[in-house]
Amino acid sequence: MNDNLHRTDTLNPFKDFIGGKQKQHWVEFQLVDEQGDPLANMPYRAVNEATRAGVAAEYVGQSDAQGVIRIDGLHPLAITLKIEADPLAELLQTRRLRAERAEPRRPGIGDRTPLYGPQRAGFSPIEKQALAAGHGYHYLRIGQLCDQRPTFTPALEDPEQLPAFQFPDRTFSGFTVGDEQLDRRHVLEICPFRAWSLVLHHQAEYSLANAYNLGLMSILAYSTQAETELGSVKELFEQQCLDLSRTPRVWDNGQAWPCLVTDVPFSDRYMTVKPLDTAKAEPPEGDTQLFYAVSASQVLVAWRGTEMNGLADLRTDATFRPVKPEVAANCEPKVPCADLVPEGSVHLGFRDAFEIARRIYAKHLGETITVESRAKELFICGHSLGGALGLVHAASLKERNPLLYTYGMPRTFTLKAVHSLSELWHFRHVNDTDAIPRVPPEAALDNHLYDVFGPMGTFMGFSWSTRQALASAMFKHGDPFSHHGELAMFFKAEQHKEQEITPYPAYRKPDGAPYRSTITVRLQEKAKLYLVPSLSEVDDTRAQQAQERLNASLNAESRARFFPRNSHPDVNRLLSIGDHFMSQYQPYIHNQLLESIDPAREPLLERQVQRRKFEQQMKDHYANIPADEIERNRVFLELQKLIDQALSATQQAEGGAEALQRFNAIADPLAYYEKTFS
């Protein structure tokens, strides 16, 4: 019984105790960002059991110029540090990420590993420095240190859904060190409060970064994943672009394509992301899909291409009657429609597909995108049918100065219309023998059959147009379908040599000499070249020697012969639908991007080795290769050498060098097969 009134012992239970002064402890926190730069003047408060019990006052103050917070006179108790949320968020938005990320493995099905775990040990150079100096080291995100929810500007779409990576602690409990960790400095490396943004350059010159990222967006436009699932449009922009531990990826048939990204302030993140599908509208109509994403500086629109799981897209592709270039959905009530272009015609199927989307999603296509693009850079892209719809969309917004990148796009406008769109920035990619960019044929298809036979006119006109396609190589007239934009072509270069043979040794000429014939034999080595003719017109001192060699062989006459305007080089081989898919386009852009980032990498990429073999073969058989072929291959090889300058804008942009370093660190040169041989 613990009651001194009922004690039976004869000893006094109360005794005086004289002790010495209790030992006091200290702790230091040094706040730094991923570059090792201090976070100065950060208001803080620190608490422990003594402050909670009222035995001691809360510790408050600001970090010094070196980001150091020192607290003295501590009891031997665990202590918790909290930083004032808004000043911390404001400062961290201005700091840059380290170029290379820890890139943790993404947990698979059934794997309970947290998606946003702690940074792996041994990765950070700041960690190595701290441990070498005998300090403690901790990698934190803003939500693990701030004292409350910061003010978000612009506001979160759902205030209750904080970004999971940056805010793993929804209780804002602060950062705690145990009593055994006192009497030392703790270096707190704090992840900047940033978001990922695609590297895109709004410019008239060709960009490899644009080609790669907009190619990925053209792939993403095909996604059928549910909004919250890995690989969906919303998942990429709303989750992956806020996960700073790893590089965002576009998932396609089991392949994970890394994006080329830079970090921007969290306030500049992608805010509006909308996948649209006319087949899922109320009521459904047509089969046109697209998505758009809007950030503080970008408006990005990607149109989906032809799908083979139904007839709707194929009907759109095949209905290529040229018609008046107007879109009724563009019109205000009782106001005459303004045509897409002042003259010429447009593909009927593409115009109608765009018009349906514009009418059903008038708020998105007619208002949001139009308004947002007034003060932001507008990027449009698409593959196949998506490229054609992208061109129609760009034509409807030409006053917004859109930048368009397309892949395997069919002809969409007639020649007169193309000339009217000459100021529109557009780069169209063609993969070697891809058949789709060759249709509709370069022939006048606006024949009377479309108008004479009523509902049957389209079918009969199509039949006539198909026959016209066969003759299009021989003649063009009227206002034929034509390509718009600057060409970027992946061209498989071959070499042939001429040699004499004796086909019939037993037969002789009257003078007894054998009959001789000359045949052309294809040589073994081939090379696939990345050809962007417009680069030959760019003055780049770094490419001066290649430029001089090219100018000596590529004059205006030969440029028109090798790269006919509004068309593409003749491959002199059978066309193939196998070269059409984005799975054939994207590997070539990916590998060229890797090569241009580090042309002297060890070991060399297979594409570089193959080109060297090709050039050596050309030297070895120079005397026997047809003159026209060797001239063309020499010009094309010089053009290939100019492609590296298509990265100059990225290298010079803020954060661009880090973006390329980050991509180079994670990209696998062997991950994507680059088809060189048919």
BADO-551591 format. One line per field, with one value per residue (C-alpha): x, y, z; residue in one letter. Coordinates in steps of 0.05 Angstrom, whole numbers, plus 32768, in hexadecimal, padded with zeros to 4 digits. Layout:
u (X	...)
v (Y	...)
w (Z	...)
res (a	...)
***
This chain:
u (8000	801E	8002	8031	7FF8	7FF6	8040	8059	80A3	80CA	80F4	80E2	80CA	80DB	8125	8149	8171	81A7	81BA	81E8	81D1	81AD	81D4	81B8	81B8	81B8	81A5	81B1	8187	81A4	8170	818A	816B	8180	81B8	81D4	81BF	81A6	815E	8169	8138	8106	80D8	80D5	80BC	80D4	80B0	80BE	809D	80B8	8097	8056	8055	8062	80A6	80C9	80B3	80AE	80EE	80E2	810D	8128	815E	819D	81C0	81DD	8198	81AD	817D	81A0	8179	819D	8187	8161	8149	815D	811C	8109	80FD	80D0	80DF	80A9	80B3	807F	805B	8051	8098	80B4	8087	8097	80E2	80E2	80BD	80F8	812C	8140	8142	8181	8187	8188	8152	8153	8121	8104	80E5	809A	8076	8052	8010	800E	804C	803D	807B	8064	8064	8085	80B8	80F6	8131	8161	819F	81E1	81C0	81C8	820C	81F3	81EA	8231	824C	8221	8235	827E	827B	825B	8216	81D3	81B0	8167	8143	80FF	80C5	809F	8065	8095	80AD	8078	8049	8008	7FEB	800C	7FE3	7FDF	7FDE	7FBB	7F90	7F8D	7F52	7F41	7F5B	7F57	7F85	7FCB	8001	8015	8060	806B	803B	8044	8031	7FEB	7FED	8027	8049	808E	80D3	80E9	812E	8133	8157	8191	819B	81A6	81E9	81F7	81E5	81B0	81B3	816C	816C	8128	810A	80F6	80AB	80A9	8085	809A	808C	8098	80D3	80B3	80CD	809C	80C7	80C9	8108	8106	8111	8123	8104	80C3	80C5	80D0	809F	8067	8071	8065	8027	800E	8018	7FF5	7FB8	7FAB	7FA6	7F66	7F79	7F4A	7F59	7F7A	7FA1	7FEA	7FF1	7FB4	7FB7	7FA2	7FD2	800D	7FFF	7FDD	8007	8049	8057	8052	807E	80C4	80E6	80E2	80DC	8095	808A	8057	8041	8031	8028	8057	808C	809A	80B3	80D7	80C2	80F4	80E0	80F8	80E2	80B7	8099	805E	8031	8043	802D	7FFB	7FB9	7F85	7F87	7F4B	7F45	7F0C	7EE8	7EAD	7E98	7E8C	7E67	7E1D	7E04	7E41	7E54	7E8E	7ECF	7F00	7F2E	7F5F	7F79	7F93	7FBE	7FC8	8000	8017	803D	8024	7FE5	7FEF	7FBD	7FC6	7F97	7F90	7F9E	7F7B	7F68	7F5F	7F29	7EEF	7EDA	7ECC	7F14	7F1E	7EE0	7EFB	7F3E	7F1E	7EEC	7F1F	7EF3	7F10	7EDC	7ED6	7F04	7ECF	7EBD	7E75	7E86	7EB4	7E79	7E51	7E05	7DEE	7E37	7E55	7E8A	7ED2	7EF7	7F35	7F5B	7F47	7F4E	7F58	7F36	7F3B	7F31	7EE7	7EF1	7F23	7EFA	7EBB	7EDF	7EFC	7EB9	7E96	7ECA	7EC7	7E7B	7E76	7EAF	7EA3	7EB5	7EF9	7F0D	7EE8	7EF3	7F27	7F5E	7F50	7F52	7F8D	7FB8	7FB3	7FEA	800A	8031	8004	801D	7FF4	8008	7FED	7FFD	7FDB	7F93	7FA6	7FD9	7FA5	7F74	7FAD	7FBA	7F70	7F70	7FB0	7F91	7F54	7F82	7FB7	7FB0	7FC8	800A	8006	8042	802F	8057	8038	804C	8036	8001	7FD9	7FCF	7F98	7F92	7F99	7FD3	7FB0	7F9C	7FE3	7FFF	7FCD	7FE9	8032	803B	8025	805F	805A	808C	8072	8097	8099	80B6	80D7	80A3	8067	802C	7FFD	8021	8019	7FCD	7FA1	7FC8	7FE4	7FAD	7F6E	7F36	7EFD	7ED9	7E90	7E80	7E7D	7E44	7E1E	7E0C	7DF1	7E00	7E27	7E53	7E85	7E90	7E93	7EC0	7EED	7EF2	7F04	7F36	7F58	7F62	7F7A	7FAD	7FCC	7FD5	7FEC	8035	802C	8004	7FE9	7FB7	7F84	7F8B	7FA9	7FB0	7FF3	801C	8025	8061	80AB	80C2	80E7	80F3	8111	8130	8150	818B	81A5	81E0	81E6	8221	8223	8249	8251	823E	8240	81F9	8203	824C	823F	8227	825A	825B	8273	82B8	82B9	82B1	827C	823C	8240	8207	8207	81DC	81D0	81DE	81C6	81FF	81F9	81FE	81C2	81B6	8178	8180	815C	8150	8136	8143	8131	816E	8199	817E	8191	81D2	81F5	823E	8246	8232	825A	8284	8249	8222	8258	825B	8210	820A	823C	820F	81C9	81B6	8170	8168	8180	8158	8119	812D	813E	8107	80CD	80A4	8064	807A	80B2	80EC	80DB	80F3	80F0	80D6	8093	806B	8059	8025	8057	8080	8043	8039	8055	807B	80A5	80AB	80BB	80F8	811C	810F	8122	8164	8175	8168	8199	81CD	81C7	81CD	820F	822A	826C	824D	8271	825E	8240	81F8	81EA	81CE	8211	8238	820B	8213	825F	825B	822E	825E	8299	8273	8266	82B1	82C3	8293	8294	82A8	826F	8235	8205	8214	81CE	81CB	820F	81FD	81BB	81DB	8213	81E0	81B5	81F1	8203	81BB	81BF	81FB	81D2	819D	81C5	81B9	816E	8180	819E	815E	8159	81A2	819A	8158	8154	8155	8160	81A6	818E	8152	8181	81AF	8174	815A	819E	81A7	8168	815D	8171	8192	817D	8135	8113	8120	8130	8118	814C	813E	80FA)
v (8000	8042	806C	808C	8091	8045	8034	8004	800D	8039	805B	80A0	8096	80DD	80EC	8127	811A	8149	8141	8165	8190	8165	815C	8185	816F	8191	8180	81A1	819B	81B3	81BF	81B7	81A9	8174	81A0	81A8	81F1	8208	8219	8259	8281	8249	8255	8217	81FC	81BF	8197	815D	813E	8176	81AC	8185	817D	81C8	81BB	81E0	8213	8200	820C	823F	8267	8267	8241	8269	827A	8234	8215	8200	81FC	81F2	81E2	81E1	81D0	8191	815A	8114	810C	8102	8144	8155	818C	81AF	81E5	821A	81FF	823A	8257	8211	8202	8246	823C	81F3	8205	822F	81F8	81C6	817A	8152	8139	80EF	80CE	8091	806F	803B	7FFE	8006	7FD1	7F9D	7F79	7F5A	7F80	7FA7	7FD3	801C	8043	807E	8060	8081	8091	8057	805D	8071	8095	80DE	8102	812D	80ED	80D8	811C	811D	80D7	80E4	8121	80F7	8117	80F5	80F6	80F5	80FF	8121	813B	817A	8154	8133	8175	81AB	81BB	81BD	81BB	81F2	8221	8206	8238	8225	81FD	81B1	8195	816C	818F	814D	8129	8141	812A	80E6	80EB	8130	8124	80DD	80F6	8111	8122	8154	8136	8152	8133	8110	80FA	80CC	80DB	80B0	80DD	811D	8141	813E	8161	8143	8157	8159	8155	816E	815E	819E	81AA	819F	8178	8158	817A	815F	8180	81A4	81DE	820B	821C	821A	81EE	81A3	8188	8141	814D	8161	8125	80F5	8111	811F	80D9	80BF	80E9	80CD	8087	809C	80B3	8069	8057	8033	802C	8044	8089	8072	8038	8038	804C	807A	80C3	80DD	80AE	80C9	8113	8111	80DC	80CE	8117	8124	80E9	8107	80C6	80AA	80BF	80BE	8088	807A	8031	800E	7FC3	7FB2	7FE5	8021	805D	8090	80D8	8110	813E	817A	8192	81CF	81F1	81C9	8204	81FB	81B2	8194	81AB	8197	8152	813A	80FA	8101	80CB	80DA	8090	8099	80DA	80E1	80CE	80AC	80C1	80AF	8091	80CA	80CD	8101	811D	8161	8177	81BF	81D9	821F	8224	81ED	81D6	8190	816D	8125	8105	80B9	8096	805D	8020	7FDC	7FC2	7FDF	7FFE	8046	805E	8038	8059	809D	808E	8074	80AD	80DA	8103	814A	817C	81C4	81D2	81E9	81CF	81E0	81D5	8212	823F	826B	8269	8294	82A4	8289	8254	8269	8235	8212	822E	8262	8231	81E8	81AB	817C	8130	8124	80ED	8115	8154	8131	810C	814E	8171	813C	8143	818F	818F	815B	8179	81C2	81D8	81B5	81BF	8200	8222	8205	81F6	8235	8262	8240	8243	828F	8298	8252	822A	81FB	81B6	8185	813F	80FE	80BD	80A6	80BE	80E4	810C	811F	8135	815B	8180	8192	81A9	81D2	81F2	8206	8227	8243	8288	8267	8253	8208	81DB	8198	8157	811C	80D4	80A9	80DD	80D4	810F	813B	817B	8189	81B0	81F4	81EC	81D6	8216	823E	821D	822C	8254	8219	81F7	81AD	8173	8132	80F1	80B9	8075	805A	8030	8043	803F	806E	80B0	809E	80A2	80C1	80C2	8102	8107	8131	8109	813B	8118	811E	80D7	80F1	8121	80FB	80B9	80D0	809F	8072	80AC	80A4	805A	8064	80A1	8078	8042	8075	8095	8052	804A	8092	807F	804D	8082	80B8	80A6	80B9	80F8	812D	8162	8190	8199	8157	8140	8157	8154	818E	819C	818F	8147	811C	80D8	8097	807D	8039	8046	800E	8008	7FE1	7FD2	7FC4	7F88	7F63	7F1A	7EE7	7ECC	7E98	7E81	7E50	7E86	7EB2	7EEF	7EE7	7EFC	7EC6	7EF5	7EE1	7F08	7F36	7F56	7F8A	7F7C	7FA3	7F7F	7F98	7F9E	7F81	7FBE	7FEB	8027	804A	8095	80CC	8101	8147	8171	81B2	81AB	81B8	81FF	820D	8232	820D	8219	81D7	81B4	81E2	81AC	817E	81BB	81CC	8185	8183	81C6	81AE	8174	818B	81C8	81E0	81B3	8174	8184	8187	8145	811F	813F	8155	818C	8174	812C	80FD	80D7	809B	805D	8032	7FF7	7FD8	8000	7FDE	7FE7	7FC8	8009	8031	8022	804E	8011	801B	8067	8071	8042	8069	80AC	808F	8074	80B3	80DB	80AF	80B4	8100	8108	80E2	80D5	80BA	8088	8047	8017	8038	802C	7FF6	802B	8051	8011	8001	8046	803F	7FFD	801C	8056	8026	7FFC	803A	8049	8001	7FFD	8046	8038	8007	8029	804F	8099	80AF	807F	8093	80DD	80D2	80A8	80DB	8113	80E9	80D7	8120	8130	80F9	811D	815D	813C	8148	8193	8184	8180	81C5	81E6	81B1	81B9	8204	8205	820C	81C6	81A8	818D	816C	814E	812F	8115	80F7	80D5	80BA	809C	8072	8064	801F	801F	7FD7	7FDD	7FEF	7FCA	7FF8	7FD8	7FE2	7FA6	7F9A)
w (8000	7FEB	8023	8057	808A	8092	808E	80C4	80BA	80EA	80B4	8099	8051	803E	8032	8015	7FD5	7FBC	7F72	7F41	7F07	7ED3	7E92	7E59	7E10	7DCC	7D84	7D41	7D02	7CC0	7C89	7C42	7BFE	7BCC	7BB2	7BF8	7BFD	7C41	7C52	7C79	7CA4	7CAB	7CE7	7D14	7D55	7D7A	7DB1	7DDF	7E1C	7E48	7E1E	7E1A	7E66	7E6F	7E90	7E58	7E24	7DDB	7DB3	7D7C	7D4C	7D05	7CE0	7CD6	7C95	7C90	7C9C	7CE2	7D1D	7D61	7D9F	7DE4	7E2A	7E18	7E46	7E30	7E0A	7DC1	7D9E	7D63	7D31	7D08	7CD3	7CC3	7C86	7C57	7C5B	7C51	7C15	7BF6	7BFC	7BE6	7BA6	7B90	7B9A	7B64	7B67	7B61	7B19	7B28	7B52	7B7E	7B4E	7B7E	7B5F	7B54	7B7E	7B54	7B5F	7BA4	7BBB	7BFA	7BF5	7BFD	7BBC	7BDE	7C0D	7C2B	7BFE	7BFA	7C24	7C03	7BC9	7BDD	7BDB	7C14	7C3D	7C30	7C45	7C84	7C9B	7C8C	7CBB	7CF1	7CEB	7CE7	7CA3	7C91	7C4E	7C58	7C30	7C41	7C61	7C92	7CAD	7CA6	7CE0	7CB8	7C73	7C48	7C1E	7BD7	7B9E	7B72	7BA1	7B9E	7B77	7BB5	7BF5	7C1B	7BE9	7BF8	7BC8	7BE3	7BD5	7BF5	7C2F	7C4A	7C90	7C8E	7CD9	7CD2	7D0F	7CFD	7CFE	7D3E	7D57	7D93	7DD4	7DBE	7D81	7DA8	7DAE	7D63	7D22	7CF5	7CAB	7C8F	7C43	7C2F	7BEB	7BC6	7BBF	7B74	7B3D	7AFC	7ABA	7A74	7A51	7A16	79EC	79C8	798C	7940	7940	7947	798D	79A1	79E6	79C5	7996	79CF	7A02	79D1	79B4	79FB	7A01	79BE	79DC	7A1D	79F4	79E5	7A2F	7A44	7A8D	7AC3	7ADD	7B1D	7AFF	7AEC	7AA3	7A9F	7A8B	7ACF	7AF4	7ACD	7AD7	7B1C	7B3E	7B1A	7B0C	7B57	7B6B	7B6E	7B82	7B3B	7AF3	7AD6	7AA2	7A6B	7A6D	7A2C	7A24	7A5D	7A49	7A76	7A4F	7A7C	7A6F	7A66	7A9F	7AC5	7B0A	7B13	7B50	7B6C	7B5C	7B11	7B10	7ADF	7AFD	7ACA	7AAA	7A80	7A56	7A24	79FD	79D0	79D3	7A1E	7A19	7A29	79F6	79D7	7991	7965	7980	798B	79C8	79E0	7A21	7A36	7A71	7A89	7AB5	7AC6	7A84	7A56	7A34	7A19	79EB	79D2	79A0	799D	795C	7938	7961	7940	7970	7949	7907	791E	7916	78D5	78B8	78CD	78AB	786B	7862	7840	7814	7812	782C	7840	787B	78AC	78F1	7904	794D	7949	7939	7967	795C	7920	790F	78CE	78D8	78D1	78A7	78C2	7886	7852	7818	7808	7826	7861	7869	7877	78AB	78D3	78D1	78E9	7921	793A	7933	795E	7994	7991	7996	79CF	79F7	79E6	7A2D	7A2A	79E1	79D4	7A17	7A47	7A14	79ED	7A2A	7A4D	7A0E	7A0B	7A3E	7A3C	7A09	79E1	79CC	79A2	798D	7973	794E	790E	790F	794F	7927	78F3	7929	794A	7909	7902	794B	7941	7903	792C	7960	7932	7952	7993	7971	7980	7979	7958	7957	7932	7925	78E9	78D6	7896	7867	7883	7859	780F	77F3	77F3	783B	784E	7830	7859	7898	7888	78C9	78F5	7919	790A	7908	78EC	78F6	78C2	78D1	7891	786C	7897	7867	788B	787C	7832	7835	781D	77DC	77BF	778C	7783	77A3	77A2	7769	7756	776E	77B5	77A2	776D	778E	77D2	780B	77DC	77C6	77FE	77EF	77A4	77AC	77D9	77A4	776F	779F	77AB	7760	775E	7794	7766	7732	7762	7757	770F	7713	7742	7732	7750	779B	77B3	77FB	7816	7855	7884	78B0	78B2	78A9	78DC	78BC	78D4	7894	7889	785C	7831	7801	77C0	7794	774A	7732	76F1	76E9	76B1	76B1	767A	7678	7640	7610	75EE	75C2	757A	7590	75C5	7600	7635	763D	767B	76A2	76DA	7717	7758	7799	77DD	780F	7854	7882	788C	78B9	78D0	78D0	78F5	78C0	78D0	7891	78B4	78E0	78A3	78A3	78EC	78F8	7931	793D	7960	7920	78F2	78D1	78C4	78AC	787A	7860	785A	7837	7804	77F0	7803	77DA	77CD	7791	77B3	77F2	77C8	77A7	77E6	7811	77E5	7807	7829	781D	7831	7810	77E6	780A	77CA	77F4	7802	7834	7876	78AC	78DC	78DC	78F1	793B	7971	798B	794C	7950	7999	79A0	796A	798A	79CF	79B6	798F	79CD	79F4	79BD	79B9	7A05	7A04	79BE	79DA	7A0B	7A18	79FD	79C0	79B0	797C	794D	794F	7942	7907	78E8	78EC	78C8	7894	7888	7883	7851	7827	7826	7815	77DA	77C5	777D	7771	7794	7766	7767	777A	77B4	77D0	77CA	77EF	7826	7830	7838	7867	7893	789A	78AD	78E2	7900	7908	7934	7974	796E	7978	79C2	79C7	79E1	7A18	7A2C	7A31	7A56	7AA2	7ABE	7A79	7A86	7AC5	7AA0	7A6C	7AA3	7AC8	7A89	7A76	7ABC	7AB9	7A6E	7A56	7A11	7A07	7A1F	79DD	799C	7962	7922	78EB	78BF	78A0)
res (m	n	d	n	l	h	r	t	d	t	l	n	p	f	k	d	f	i	g	g	k	q	k	q	h	w	v	e	f	q	l	v	d	e	q	g	d	p	l	a	n	m	p	y	r	a	v	n	e	a	t	r	a	g	v	a	a	e	y	v	g	q	s	d	a	q	g	v	i	r	i	d	g	l	h	p	l	a	i	t	l	k	i	e	a	d	p	l	a	e	l	l	q	t	r	r	l	r	a	e	r	a	e	p	r	r	p	g	i	g	d	r	t	p	l	y	g	p	q	r	a	g	f	s	p	i	e	k	q	a	l	a	a	g	h	g	y	h	y	l	r	i	g	q	l	c	d	q	r	p	t	f	t	p	a	l	e	d	p	e	q	l	p	a	f	q	f	p	d	r	t	f	s	g	f	t	v	g	d	e	q	l	d	r	r	h	v	l	e	i	c	p	f	r	a	w	s	l	v	l	h	h	q	a	e	y	s	l	a	n	a	y	n	l	g	l	m	s	i	l	a	y	s	t	q	a	e	t	e	l	g	s	v	k	e	l	f	e	q	q	c	l	d	l	s	r	t	p	r	v	w	d	n	g	q	a	w	p	c	l	v	t	d	v	p	f	s	d	r	y	m	t	v	k	p	l	d	t	a	k	a	e	p	p	e	g	d	t	q	l	f	y	a	v	s	a	s	q	v	l	v	a	w	r	g	t	e	m	n	g	l	a	d	l	r	t	d	a	t	f	r	p	v	k	p	e	v	a	a	n	c	e	p	k	v	p	c	a	d	l	v	p	e	g	s	v	h	l	g	f	r	d	a	f	e	i	a	r	r	i	y	a	k	h	l	g	e	t	i	t	v	e	s	r	a	k	e	l	f	i	c	g	h	s	l	g	g	a	l	g	l	v	h	a	a	s	l	k	e	r	n	p	l	l	y	t	y	g	m	p	r	t	f	t	l	k	a	v	h	s	l	s	e	l	w	h	f	r	h	v	n	d	t	d	a	i	p	r	v	p	p	e	a	a	l	d	n	h	l	y	d	v	f	g	p	m	g	t	f	m	g	f	s	w	s	t	r	q	a	l	a	s	a	m	f	k	h	g	d	p	f	s	h	h	g	e	l	a	m	f	f	k	a	e	q	h	k	e	q	e	i	t	p	y	p	a	y	r	k	p	d	g	a	p	y	r	s	t	i	t	v	r	l	q	e	k	a	k	l	y	l	v	p	s	l	s	e	v	d	d	t	r	a	q	q	a	q	e	r	l	n	a	s	l	n	a	e	s	r	a	r	f	f	p	r	n	s	h	p	d	v	n	r	l	l	s	i	g	d	h	f	m	s	q	y	q	p	y	i	h	n	q	l	l	e	s	i	d	p	a	r	e	p	l	l	e	r	q	v	q	r	r	k	f	e	q	q	m	k	d	h	y	a	n	i	p	a	d	e	i	e	r	n	r	v	f	l	e	l	q	k	l	i	d	q	a	l	s	a	t	q	q	a	e	g	g	a	e	a	l	q	r	f	n	a	i	a	d	p	l	a	y	y	e	k	t	f	s)
***
